[in-house]
Amino acid sequence: MRVDLDGLVLAKGIGDVMSRKLTRGVLVTALFFSVLPAVSFAAQPADPARAYADLTAQATKLNEEVLRAQEDLVLRRAELERATADAAAAQQIERQAKSDEDDFRGQVDLITQASFEGARFNQLSALLVADSQQDFLNRLEMMRVLASDKADSLARLSGAVEKARQAHQAAENARSRAAEATSAAERLKSDLDERSRALQVQIGEVRSALTRLPAPVVNRLRDPGDRSRISVPAGTAGIALEFALAHRGDDYQYGAAGPDRWDCAGLTMKAYAAAGYAIPRTSGGQAAVGRAVSRADVRAGDLIIYYSSRSHVAMAVDNARAVHASTEGQPVKIAPIDAIGPIAVIRRIEG
């Protein structure tokens, strides 16, 4: 049998070329398809429900920041009012002290003038010019009275001068505090305005995200849930809880504190106000009232503050459920305590 070596060599060469081309083609094809899932995933729109949840969380945090800035501004303005009042009072005292100083200085001048003109005598001169023993005693008494008057007038003058000095210093200190409080209030107002604008932008994005949610999801969000009659304990906590439960179904609104629209801290604040107990306006402020309790010890009326930023608060209905003003697009409703978010701290107002 004849073997065509030339043909075999030629065939082998053609095979090698085809093999290399095929290998390159397979690699290119593999690479092409390997990037397709990433491209396809990037092109897909984000999960609307996840986007809505993220946006509402950001808006809730911004709302808390705005409320805290408002509280700080109120405190600074109150400080400014106190400093201004202190300055006005100190200036009034200073004016009165200056008037007293002028009066006492006039008295001292009169006594000094009388002494200069010879109204003052020493005991020897009194004895020499006295007509009688009684006259001598009368002159000695006059000398005592004049000396006493001068000492008293000098003491009053010295006191008036010191009072005027202290009042002037107090007025200066008060004016300095007023200037600092004014500057701080202006900075806080600017910060508040900026945060408020950011919040409005965020609220717009949340509302836009709501429109992208499927109708069944929106319907579930807007469902007020359990609105049945729930028994509450006696006392402050029970009154507060009854108030919060009575507003199930009310709309959520950032920065609102009633009468029929609420944010989370606005609802809990007004609930405890209805029970005659004042608590701060913000969830961060409410995280510091009362006393801390553990998750296992939660009972009706306890305040449950969520997230490391302490930007959300709910009120316990019992050890498993809480009522809260959740977020934009959802009414006041009852939810499982542990499903609302990560718990930061739990506070008990009474007991």
Protein Blocks (a to p, Z undefined) as FASTA:
>chain_A
ZZdfklmmmmmmmmmmmmmmmmmmmmmmmmmmmmmmmmmmmmpccdfklmmmmmmmmmmm
mmmmmmmmmmmmmmmmmmmmmmmmmmmmmmmmmmmmmmmmmmmmmmmmmmmmmmmnopac
cfklmmmmpmbfklmmmmmmmmmmmmmmmmmmmmmmmmmmmmmmmmmmmmmmmmmmmmmm
mmmmmmmmmmmmmmmmmmmmmmmmmmmmmmmpcfklmmmmmpgbjabdcdddedjklmmm
mmmmmmgoiacdehiacjkbccfklmmmmmmmmnopacdfbfklmmmgcjdddfklgceh
iacdehjklpaccddfblmbccddfbehiacddddfklnpccfbdcdfeZZ
